[in-house]
Amino acid sequence: MTAPAAQDKMPNYIAETVNFIRTNKRVSFCLFFLTIVSLSLNTLNLRQGLPSEAVQSLVFGGREKIAGLAGPLESSRNSVFEDYSKQGEILLLKYYAPPKKFAEVELDGKKRSVDERKLHSARSALLQSRYPDEQRTLMAISNIRPEKLRFDPGIYQYGGFYFYSCGAALMAGKLAGLLELTSDVKHYFADAADSGMIYLIPKAMGGLMAALSVLLAFFAGRLLGGKATGLIAAAFFSVLPSITFESHCFKPFAFFIPFSLLSLFFSLKTVSGEENLFRKRIFLSSVFAGLSAGALILSGFVVWSTLLSYFFFKKASGKKLFAADLLLIPLGFAASFLATNPYYFTSFHEIRREMSHLTGMLFWSFSPAGMAVYFSSELYKLYGVPLYLLSLSALFFAFIKAEKRLLVLAAPLVLFYLYVSNIAWSWTIAHYAMASVPPSLLLAAGFADSLGKKLKGELLPRSLLALLLLFTFFASVYYHRVIRLNEANLLSAGAWMKENIPAGSSVGAGIYPQFGYKSYPPFAIFDYRVNETAEPEYYIVNDISDDRLRDRAGEEPGFRAKYRLVKEFARPTDFFDKIYGNMLKNNAFIFFEQRFGFYSKRGANDAES
């Protein structure tokens, strides 16, 4: 027997990539530049909205007070965990609203009985970020104890692959001396840097993974139309505003992208033909689809591309469409998914309960009106209007041309759209469609390259492409501006309250103030009588730019008759808001976009602005 031919062996894709970079210096420089752009957009301003000494100083005044309250703060935290544990397996989907109880604490050397809600609010300044649900993600990671062979995170709407990767990143941060990891929560009460770092490191990991997608997008795009298509795809992935945004979240909506792209890469490779590598490519495509789903379940829809590429290859080669090697797809998908989500074997009952709960909240109901709204008014927020229009055109072009590689990307997108656009709430939370970004941008890159080749000359298509990229890039820059200015607005409002509203005053608010998610201006909450009277001396309006969360007290005639506006804080706006402002709506950044109004009771001894 002779040894198998060299070409029958699995190609070394890493070696091929290194060799390509060495022999294509100009392309390599472009990819390096685009990766740096992506990394910058994905990781700058990660500290915004995290626990910080600036916030803690306004709430506590100094570390001595934090140290004195550490015991009661820890006890109040334990009471939250105990309350969650009584709710059953869906503990992490519950928004916690503590009852009004009193606790004995020592403040400024004196024993005092304080509303326990003040302890919950004060603790939020020490431990919570301002993004929604991130504490739940952190809680899920803390439930994983490999040394005790406990791999169940207790929350299942995100995948174990993401949770385990975050845990590994935090452990790497500990080994690098970036933070101390401990089960003693009092350490994080006392150390704002470490408290922020447990959020920052997983966020940075998501940004790094998203930056990796630039290189992978190039090689996947190159299979569609050559180097030019690959570079256009890489450029789109480097500046996309939704990737910038999701990279700043402690969630897997950017983390999954490289695995989705690798699955699509091997699907496109499968369509290209080579009989001897067919099974290996199909298997690898399904494995990476399983890893993608292992991080973000919805993103597993790319396995339909794997399946379609399988049938295209079989038909082209004249072989049976349904053969034993078809089983490689479910086997590869299941193996990688279950390897990164092993608790599906042991916690299936709890997982089913949570999925049923989520299905009740995000139920599927066929709605042509909802599909139209989602199609015309929401999906563009992931891309910006120009790139969204290009992506839509690319999708229609793919079906008109009916070329196999295009259909491998386009057909599953339609199935995904039909599913997501009919989920309740999907048209108010655009990031549910993030899983559609990898195939959609690859199609857009191929279409842009094809369109450019049909236009006469090179100047016009290159100019149009440059304008599109600049518009999209500045949409991402706009997000950074929103984060930074709103953080400054929040701290300025807290500092003003400290100087202008006397300690001991009665203060009202729409909900009991907290300093994490839906944050109020950070203030010394133990120094004020909060929500204790029907008509307090002062009232704080926390007007979040989301109709579901707005505090409309300042708009009510009865309220205006009793109170007058003393000071208002809002982010300054400019021409960027006229161009990009609508993209901000119905996006998690909306929780940063807040107007704070300080009102005093008419006839009282008012604070002056």
Stockholm file with secondary structure:
# STOCKHOLM 1.0

chainA/1-609         MTAPAAQDKMPNYIAETVNFIRTNKRVSFCLFFLTIVSLSLNTLNLRQGLPSEAVQSLVFGGREKIAGLAGPLESSRNSVFEDYSKQGEILLLKYYAPPKKFAEVELDGKKRSVDERKLHSARSALLQSRYPDEQRTLMAISNIRPEKLRFDPGIYQYGGFYFYSCGAALMAGKLAGLLELTSDVKHYFADAADSGMIYLIPKAMGGLMAALSVLLAFFAGRLLGGKATGLIAAAFFSVLPSITFESHCFKPFAFFIPFSLLSLFFSLKTVSGEENLFRKRIFLSSVFAGLSAGALILSGFVVWSTLLSYFFFKKASGKKLFAADLLLIPLGFAASFLATNPYYFTSFHEIRREMSHLTGMLFWSFSPAGMAVYFSSELYKLYGVPLYLLSLSALFFAFIKAEKRLLVLAAPLVLFYLYVSNIAWSWTIAHYAMASVPPSLLLAAGFADSLGKKLKGELLPRSLLALLLLFTFFASVYYHRVIRLNEANLLSAGAWMKENIPAGSSVGAGIYPQFGYKSYPPFAIFDYRVNETAEPEYYIVNDISDDRLRDRAGEEPGFRAKYRLVKEFARPTDFFDKIYGNMLKNNAFIFFEQRFGFYSKRGANDAES
#=GR chainA/1-609 SS CCCCCGGGSCCCHHHHHHHHHHHCHHHHHHHHHHHHHHHHHHHTTTTTTSCCHHHHHHHHSSHHHHHHHHHHHHHHHHHHHHHHHTTCTTGGGCCCCCCCCEEEEEETTEEEEEEHHHHHHHHHHHHCCSSTTHHHHHHHHHHCBGGGTBCCCSCCSSCHHHHHHHHHHHHHHHHTTSCCCCSCHHHHHHCHHHHHHHHHHHHHHHHHHHHHHHHHHHHHHHHHHSHHHHHHHHHHHHHCHHHHHHHTSSSTTTTTHHHHHHHHHHHHHHHTCCGGGHHHHHHHHHHHHHHHHHHCGGGGGGHHHHHHHHHHHHHHHTCCSSCGGGGHHHHHHHHHHHHHCGGGTTCHHHHHHHHHHHHHHSCBCCCHHHHHHIIIIITHHHHCHHHHHHHHHHHHHHHHHCCHHHHHHHHHHHHHHHHHTTBTTTTTCGGGGGGGHHHHHHHHHHHHHHHHHHSSSSHHHHHHHHHHHHHHHHHHHHHHHHHHHHHHHHHHHHHHHHHHSCTTCEEEESSCCCSSTTCCCCCCGGGSEESCSSSCSEEEEEEESSTTTCCCGGGCHHHHHHEEEEEEECCCCCHHHHHHHHHHTTSGGGGTCEEEEEEEETTSCCCCC
#=GC SS_cons         CCCCCGGGSCCCHHHHHHHHHHHCHHHHHHHHHHHHHHHHHHHTTTTTTSCCHHHHHHHHSSHHHHHHHHHHHHHHHHHHHHHHHTTCTTGGGCCCCCCCCEEEEEETTEEEEEEHHHHHHHHHHHHCCSSTTHHHHHHHHHHCBGGGTBCCCSCCSSCHHHHHHHHHHHHHHHHTTSCCCCSCHHHHHHCHHHHHHHHHHHHHHHHHHHHHHHHHHHHHHHHHHSHHHHHHHHHHHHHCHHHHHHHTSSSTTTTTHHHHHHHHHHHHHHHTCCGGGHHHHHHHHHHHHHHHHHHCGGGGGGHHHHHHHHHHHHHHHTCCSSCGGGGHHHHHHHHHHHHHCGGGTTCHHHHHHHHHHHHHHSCBCCCHHHHHHIIIIITHHHHCHHHHHHHHHHHHHHHHHCCHHHHHHHHHHHHHHHHHTTBTTTTTCGGGGGGGHHHHHHHHHHHHHHHHHHSSSSHHHHHHHHHHHHHHHHHHHHHHHHHHHHHHHHHHHHHHHHHHSCTTCEEEESSCCCSSTTCCCCCCGGGSEESCSSSCSEEEEEEESSTTTCCCGGGCHHHHHHEEEEEEECCCCCHHHHHHHHHHTTSGGGGTCEEEEEEEETTSCCCCC
//
